[in-house]
Amino acid sequence: MPENSIPGPGPGANLAPVGGLHEYQLRLHAEYGPVARFLLPGGLPAVSVADPVLLEATAHIDKRPEEMFEFLAPLCEAGNLQTLPADEHTPWRKVLLSVLAGRRSHQARFARFTELAIDLAGRWAAYDGPIALQKDLSALSLRMICDYALGGLDDPATAERVVTAFQTVLENGDDAGQALAYLRSVVDRILTGDKTGDKAGDKAGDKSDLIGALAAAGMSPARIRDTVLVIMLAAHHTTGVAVSWTLHLLARHPEIAARVAAEVDGVLGERPAPAYADLRRLTYLEMALKESMRLYPPGPYGAREATHDLTLGGHHIPSGTTILYPFWAVHTNPRYWPDPQAFIPERFTPEAIAARPRYAFVPFGLGPRACEGSGLAMVEAELVLAVLLKRLEFGPVAGHPVVPVERFVLWAADDILMTATPRAPRSR
């Protein structure tokens, strides 16, 4: 790739002063346009693409750059699942979709999801003090995904310990080896159906449909265990932070929060939670959730490696080039999102969606490497939001800064602290 064929900063540009790759790409595209070259940490050259029309030309690529996903390698024993070659990735993905994307399976576990969400709402209603949204909601999401796909993880304390262990492994701290050993011990209990756990009340459930499907497809025990770990990691992070950022934005926009609460009241009546069929009636809640994921995409960027020569925006992209998808920059591209930093759920009416390019909104990625659990994540998030907003009113904690940072997902540096007050009884 000729050095001057694509606009971009000089080789001495540093990501650190602007807070990380997610913020750097916002500035990169603001200065250099929809296609820009830069150096990733470690000196790997890359091309970043922030225009949804141009993204479509790369959506078919089924290869990720190994260097960018090396940090996930410790979780995998049978090859990094994020960088599997296409001939291995395609059958693995097909098995995951056969389970995770099925509406019947979502509905079958919906009652248990509802129990877990109602339990959290009750604990928050009784809690005196600020609530750490991301900590508690990540633990809730972990319990949901373990129940749905992996057989169950009933003890809240164990769920919180698992969340902490994942963070320790990803940060590669002094205790990373011990944390990884603990995670694998939890997975082993899930795979064997061991009910004893490591403390009273901690139990793992029976083998799930997903594990059975992986085994039936001929996946090795190591590949099955890797899959369990990666799903636990991805599902608890993405859903937990998506709900957290939505509550954060609603608390700062009380008029929108009131409209969402009124819709929840109108659909649920006196019930504490929606039925599965009610989710399709919570249209404004879904719009608010999607607008939150536009402003704070759980995964702030994706990456592919070009498997053949491409032309993007008049620029030649040779085979082997690392292509960055800066989802945050795509989601705030002013050409497709007027007043891009404003929180406007009406951007997601059917008419507004139809007027935008297909890849203007990509919170779960795109193409053959898109998130296999996106449908399940939306069901979980909408249910949790409906349960929480039916029972509680949320407010920001004065003096607590909320600063987005990269921690595998778009996290808040010191969590999102929030007050939660029981709502007044609904007038008849």
N, C-alpha and C positions, 0 to 999 in steps of 0.2 A: 504494500500500500504506500504510494508516494506520500511523503511527510506533509506536503502542502495541499494535497488533493481535498482534504476535509478540514474545515476550520476547527480551531481548538487552541488551548493555551500552550505555552512553552513547556519544555520538559521539566522545569523546576517547580511547577505548580504543586501545591501541598494541600491535601484534603483537611488536615488537622485544624487549621484556623477557622474553618467554617462549620465544624461540628460533625463531620463524617460524610460518607458517600451520598446519603439521601439528600442532605442540604447542598452538597457540592454540585449535584446534578441539576438542582433548581437554578443555581447561579450559572452553571455551564450553558444551559440552553437559553437562559435569558440573554446571555451575551453573544452566543455563537449560532443560535438558531436550532432547528429541529434535528439536525444531524451534526454531531460534534465528536471529535477525537480527544482522548485524554489518557493519562497513565493511571491505572489502578494502583492501590497500595502494593508495594513489591515490584513495581515497574512494568507490569503487564500492560501492553497497549490495548486499548479498547475503543469501540465506537458506540456512542450513546444515541438512542433514537427516541424522540419524545413526541412524534406525530403519529396519531392512530392510523392514518391512511398508509403511512410507510411501514408501520408495524405489521400490517396485513401481509406484506411481501415476505415476511420472515416467519409467519405463524406456523408454517409446516415443518420447521426445523426441529428435529428430535435429538439434539445433542447439546449438552451443557459443558462449559469449560471446566475441566477438572480442578484447576488451581483455585477457582473461586469457591468451590464447595468442599475443599479439603478439610475445613473445620468440622464437618459432619462425619468424617471418616471414622473417628473413634467409636461412634455408635454402631458401626456396621462391621461384621466379621466376614461376610460373603460378598464384599464389594460395595462401595458407596452407592446407596440407592438413588442419590440425586444425580449421579453421573453414569448410570448403567448404559452400556451401548444399546442402540435402538433395538437390536434383535433380542436382547434380554428385557429391555424396558417395556416393550409393547405387550408381551404376554403377562408380565407382572401387573402392568396398569389395567389390563383387561380384567384380571381377577379382582382387583380392588374395586373397579367400577361396578362389577357384577353384584357386589355387596353394598358398597357405600352409596351408590347412586340410586338405589331402589326405594321408591316411595312406600312400598309395602313394609319394607324393613324399618323405615323411619316411623311409620305409624305403629308398628309393633312395639317399639321401645318408647313411644311418646308418653305413656303413663308413668314410666319410671323417670324419664326426664322431668316430667311435671313434679313428681315427688321431690326430686333433688332441688329444683328451682324454688318450690314453696318452702322447703326447709331452709334454704339460704335467706329468703325474704323474711322468714320468721326470726332467724338469728340476727339479721340486720335490724329488724324492728325493735328487738329487745336490747340492742347494743347501745351503750352510752359512750359516745365519742366518735371521732372521725373514722371512717371505713376506708381501708386500702382496697380500692376497686380491683386493680389488676391482680393482686395477690389472691383475693378471694374468688374472683371470677375465673382465673386460670385454674384454680383447684377444682371449681365446679365443672368447668369444661373437661378437665381431665377425667373426673369421675363419670361424666356423661359418655365420653368416647370409650372409656374402658368398659362401661356397661353395654354399650351398643355393639362394639366390634370385637371386644377382647374378653368379655366374660364377667367383668365387674371389678370394682375397687371401692368397697363400701365405706372404709374408714376415712373421715375428713382429714385427720392428722397425717395419715399415710399419703393422701393425695397432695397435701401441702409439702411433705418431705420430697415427694417425687418431683414437683415443680422446682423446688430449690436445687435438687440434684441435677436436673437438666441444665439449669443456669450455671452451676459449678463446672459441669463438663464443657459447655460451650465457651466459657471464659478461660478454660484450661488453667485453672488455679491449682494451688498446692494440693487440694483435696480432690482433684479431678478423677484420679484413679479410684479412690474410695467411693466417690459418687457414682461412677460408672458401674462399679461392682454392685452397688446397691440397686441401681436401675435394672441390671441384668437379673438380679435375684428376684425382683418383683415380677419381671417378665417370665422367668422360669416358673414361678408359682401360678401365673396365669395359664401358661402352656400345660402344666401338669394338673391343674385343677386343685392345687393344694389349698385347703381352707384354713390352715393354721396361721400363716402370716408371721410377722415378727413382734406382734403384741396382741393383747386381747382385743377382739373386735375387728382385727384386720384380716380380711379374707379375699381370696381371689376366686372368681367364679369358674364355671365350666368352660370348656373350649367353645369358641364362638363360631358362627357361620363363616366369618372371614378366615379364621385359622383353618377351619375345615376345607374351605375353598382353596386356600394356598397349598395345603397338603395334597388335595385331590389333583391339583395342577402339577404335582411333582416337585414343588419347591423343597429345597433342603431344610432341615431343622434350623440351620444357621440363618438362611434367608428368611424363614418365617419369623425368627426372633428379631432379626434386623427390622423387618416390616413392622412388627409390633412396637418397637422402640421409636421408629420414625413417625408412625401414626400418632403415638402418644405425644411426642414432641410437637408435631405440626398442629394437631387438632386443639390441644389445650392452649397453645400460644395464640393461634389466630382467632378463635372464637372468643376467648377471654378478653383479648385486647379490643376486638371490634365492639363488644358490648360496653367495655369501659369507656372507649372514646365517644360512643354514642351518648352515654349518660353524662359525660363531661360536657358535650356540646349542648345537650338539652338543658342542663343546669344553667348554662350561660345564655340560653335563649328561652326564657320562661313562656313566651307566647306560643312558641312551637311545642314546648313540653306540654302546655295546657291542651293544645289541639290533639296531641298524641294520646294524652290521658283521657280526653273526652271520647276519642274513638275506642280506646280500650274499654271504657265503661259501657259504651253503647253496644259493643259486641259481646262482652262478658256478662253484663248485668250484675247479679250478685255473686257470680262464681269467682273463685280466686284465680282461675287460670283458664286459658282457652282450650277447647278441644282441637284436635289436629285439623279438622275441617275449618275451624275458625280463622286459621292463619291467613287464608286467602282473602278474608274480609278485613284484615288489619292493614289496609293499603297504605295509609299515611305513616304508620309505624315502619313499614318496610321501606318507604321512601326516605324517612329520616335515617334509618340504618344504612341504606346505600349512600346517602349524602355524607354520612360520617365516614364510611369506608373510602369515599372519594377524597375527603380531606385528610384522612389518616389511614391510608391503605395498610392493612396488617403486615403484608410483605412489601417493603418500600421499593423493591426493584427485583427484576429477574435477569437472567442471562442465558444466551445461547452461543454456540460456536458455529459459524457459517460452514456448511458442508459442501458448498459450491459457491462460485462467484455470484455476487448480487449487485444490483444497481438500486440505490436508495437516494431519492431526492437529487438525482443527477450525479451521485458520487459512486465510484467503483468500490465495492467491498469484496476483497479477495477471500477465497475459501480459507478457512482456518482462523478468521478474524473473530475476536470476542465481541459480541454485540450485547450491550446493556439495554435493558428495558427499565427506564426510570419511572415507575408507576406514579410516583408522587408528581413528577413533572408532567406526565401525560394527563393526570387528573386535574392539573391546574393550568393546562395550556389555554390561554385566553381566547384563542381562535374558536375553541369549542365550548369553553366554560366562561362566559362573561362574569365579571366580578368574581374571579375564581376563589378567593379566600372567604367569601361569604357562605354561611350555612343556610342553604335554600333547598329543603326537601322537594319542592315542586320541580326541580330539575329532573325528577324521575317519574313524572307522569308518562303514560304510554306515548303521548304525542311528542314530548320532549325527547324521549329515548329514540323514537323513530327518526328524529331530525338530526341525530348525531351519527358519526361513523361507528361501526361495530366495536372497534377497539379503543374508543374514547374512555371507556370505563372497564378496567381490567383488574379488579381487586384479587381475583384468584388466578391470575396469569392467563396464558393463552396457548392455543395449539396443543400438541401431544404431551406437553409437560405441564399443562394446567392442573390445578388442584383437583384430585379425584374426589375429595370430600366436600366440594363447594355446596352442593345441595343440602347435605346434612348440616353443614355449618350454618346455613341460613335458617333452617328449621330450629336448631338449637338457639341461635341468637334471638330470633323473633319470639320464641316461647319465653326465654329468660327475661327479655325486655318487657313483655306483656305482664308477666307475673310480678316483676319488681315495680313497674309503673302503676299497676292496679293497687298495690298495697302501700307504696312509699312515695314521698316527694324528696327530691335530691337537691342539694345545694353545695356550691364550692366552699372550700375551707379557706378563709381569708389568710393571705400571707404565704400560701403554699404554691410555689411555682410549678407549672406543668410543662415540662420540656421534653419534646420527642427526641429519642435516641435510638440507635440501631442495636438491638439485642436479638438477632435472628429475625425478629419482627420489629415493627415500629412501636416501641415501648415508651413509657414515660420515665424519665431518669429516676425520680424518687416516688414512683407510683402516682396514682391520682387519688388524693384524699377527698372524701365527700361526706357531707352530713346526710343522714337518711331519717326522715321523720314520717311516722305513720300518717297516711292521708285521712282526712275527715270522712266520716261515713257519707256515702253518696245520697243526695237528696232524691226523693221519689216524686 
